[in-house]
Amino acid sequence: MYRLRFVVVILKSLLSPTKGLLDDFELHFWAIPLIDTDFSRLFTQTYALYMGLARWNFLFNSEFKTAALKKAWVPVTTAETMTYTKSIKAFDRVKLVTRLIHWNDRRFYLKHTFYVRGVECAHTYVEGLVRSPRGHLKPQEVFKALGVTKESPPLPEALQGWIDLIAARPLQ
């Protein structure tokens, strides 16, 4: 099922008008019983699968689209933290909103928010980067390849401690 969703997301992304990097990117899923859920609730790994598709959608439906296609860029997650507030159940229609919220000299930071019937069910903060065939790219390298200069939105205060914690680990 993931491969089918992946193909659909990529095709929709490539055929959609390009969005700005700071826009909201929406995907919609139906929580399929016994595929995405046990008998009643979304599997933990299904959240991760949906978010992976959302990052591909972001890469290929944003200002990164042309460079990503020409340079074979792919999104890579390096850390994440998730908060669950309400269960997503079998047969629920899920709206996943992805937003680029910040970047620094090392990484990009995204927020994924899951909604069912307008109610937030979970949100995740993701640290990531772009990988090219030549290796990992830092944000300034990505923007240089795009030929643009962008200012990062201010870092939400609540994330500073998390970013400090993950920044303390060695980079690979």
C-alpha positions in Angstrom: 0.0 0.0 0.0 2.9 2.4 0.8 4.3 2.1 -2.7 0.9 2.9 -4.3 0.5 5.9 -2.0 4.1 6.9 -2.8 3.4 6.9 -6.6 0.2 8.8 -6.2 1.8 11.5 -3.9 4.7 12.0 -6.3 2.5 12.3 -9.3 0.2 14.7 -7.6 3.2 16.7 -6.3 4.8 17.0 -9.8 1.5 17.9 -11.4 0.5 20.5 -8.9 1.4 24.2 -9.0 4.6 24.9 -7.1 4.0 26.3 -3.6 6.2 28.6 -1.5 8.6 27.0 1.0 6.7 28.5 3.9 3.2 27.5 2.7 1.2 24.7 4.3 1.4 21.4 2.4 -1.7 19.1 2.9 -2.1 15.4 2.2 -5.2 13.4 2.9 -5.4 9.7 3.9 -8.0 7.2 4.7 -7.1 5.1 7.7 -7.6 1.6 6.2 -8.4 -1.1 8.7 -5.9 -3.9 9.1 -3.4 -2.0 6.8 -3.0 1.3 8.6 -4.7 0.2 11.8 -5.1 -2.7 14.1 -8.8 -3.4 14.6 -9.4 0.1 15.8 -6.5 2.5 16.0 -3.7 3.8 13.7 -0.4 1.9 14.1 2.5 4.0 15.4 4.5 3.2 12.3 1.6 4.4 10.1 2.2 7.9 11.4 5.8 7.7 10.3 4.8 6.4 6.8 2.3 9.2 6.3 5.0 11.7 7.4 7.5 10.2 5.0 5.1 10.7 2.2 4.4 14.3 3.4 8.2 15.1 3.2 8.3 13.8 -0.4 5.3 16.0 -1.2 7.0 19.0 0.4 10.2 18.4 -1.6 8.5 17.9 -5.0 5.7 20.4 -4.6 7.7 23.3 -3.3 10.3 25.7 -4.6 12.7 22.8 -4.3 10.9 20.9 -7.0 13.1 21.7 -10.1 16.4 21.4 -8.3 15.3 18.2 -6.5 14.4 16.6 -9.9 17.6 17.8 -11.7 19.9 17.0 -8.8 18.3 13.8 -7.5 17.7 15.2 -4.1 15.8 13.2 -1.4 14.5 14.2 2.0 16.2 12.6 5.0 15.0 12.7 8.6 17.7 13.0 11.3 15.6 13.4 14.4 11.9 13.7 15.4 9.7 14.1 18.4 6.0 13.3 18.4 3.1 14.2 20.6 -0.2 12.3 20.4 -3.3 14.0 21.7 -6.2 11.9 20.3 -6.4 8.5 18.6 -6.9 8.2 14.9 -9.3 5.3 14.3 -10.0 2.9 11.5 -12.0 4.5 8.6 -11.0 8.1 9.8 -10.2 10.6 7.0 -6.8 12.1 8.1 -5.5 15.5 7.0 -1.8 15.8 7.4 -0.4 19.4 7.3 3.3 19.9 6.8 5.1 23.2 7.3 8.7 24.3 7.2 9.1 26.2 10.4 12.8 26.9 10.7 16.3 26.2 9.4 19.8 26.9 10.7 23.3 26.3 9.5 22.9 22.5 10.0 19.3 21.4 9.4 15.7 22.1 8.3 12.9 21.8 10.8 9.4 20.8 9.8 6.1 20.4 11.7 3.6 17.7 10.8 0.1 18.0 12.2 -2.5 15.3 12.0 -6.2 16.3 12.0 -9.4 14.3 11.9 -12.6 16.3 11.4 -10.8 19.5 12.2 -9.4 18.2 15.5 -5.7 17.9 16.1 -4.8 14.3 16.9 -1.0 14.5 16.9 1.9 16.6 15.9 5.6 16.0 15.2 8.7 18.1 14.9 11.2 16.8 12.5 14.8 17.7 11.9 16.0 16.8 8.5 18.2 17.5 5.5 18.4 17.0 1.8 20.6 14.3 0.5 22.1 14.5 -3.0 24.1 11.8 -4.8 27.2 13.7 -3.6 26.2 13.6 0.1 24.2 15.6 2.6 23.4 19.2 2.0 23.1 21.9 4.6 20.3 24.5 4.2 22.7 27.2 2.9 24.0 24.7 0.2 20.4 23.9 -0.8 19.5 27.6 -1.1 22.7 28.3 -3.0 21.8 25.6 -5.5 18.4 27.2 -5.9 20.1 30.6 -6.5 18.0 32.2 -3.7 18.6 33.8 -0.3 16.0 33.1 2.3 15.7 34.2 5.9 14.5 31.5 8.3 11.4 32.1 10.3 12.2 32.6 14.0 12.6 29.4 15.9 9.6 28.6 18.1 10.9 29.0 21.7 9.5 25.6 22.7 11.8 23.9 20.3 15.1 25.5 21.4 15.8 22.9 24.1 15.1 20.0 21.7 17.3 21.4 19.0 20.1 22.0 21.5 19.8 18.4 22.7 20.0 16.9 19.2 22.7 19.3 18.1 24.9 17.9 20.8 25.1 14.6 19.1 27.9 14.1 16.5 27.0 14.7 12.8 27.6 12.0 10.3 
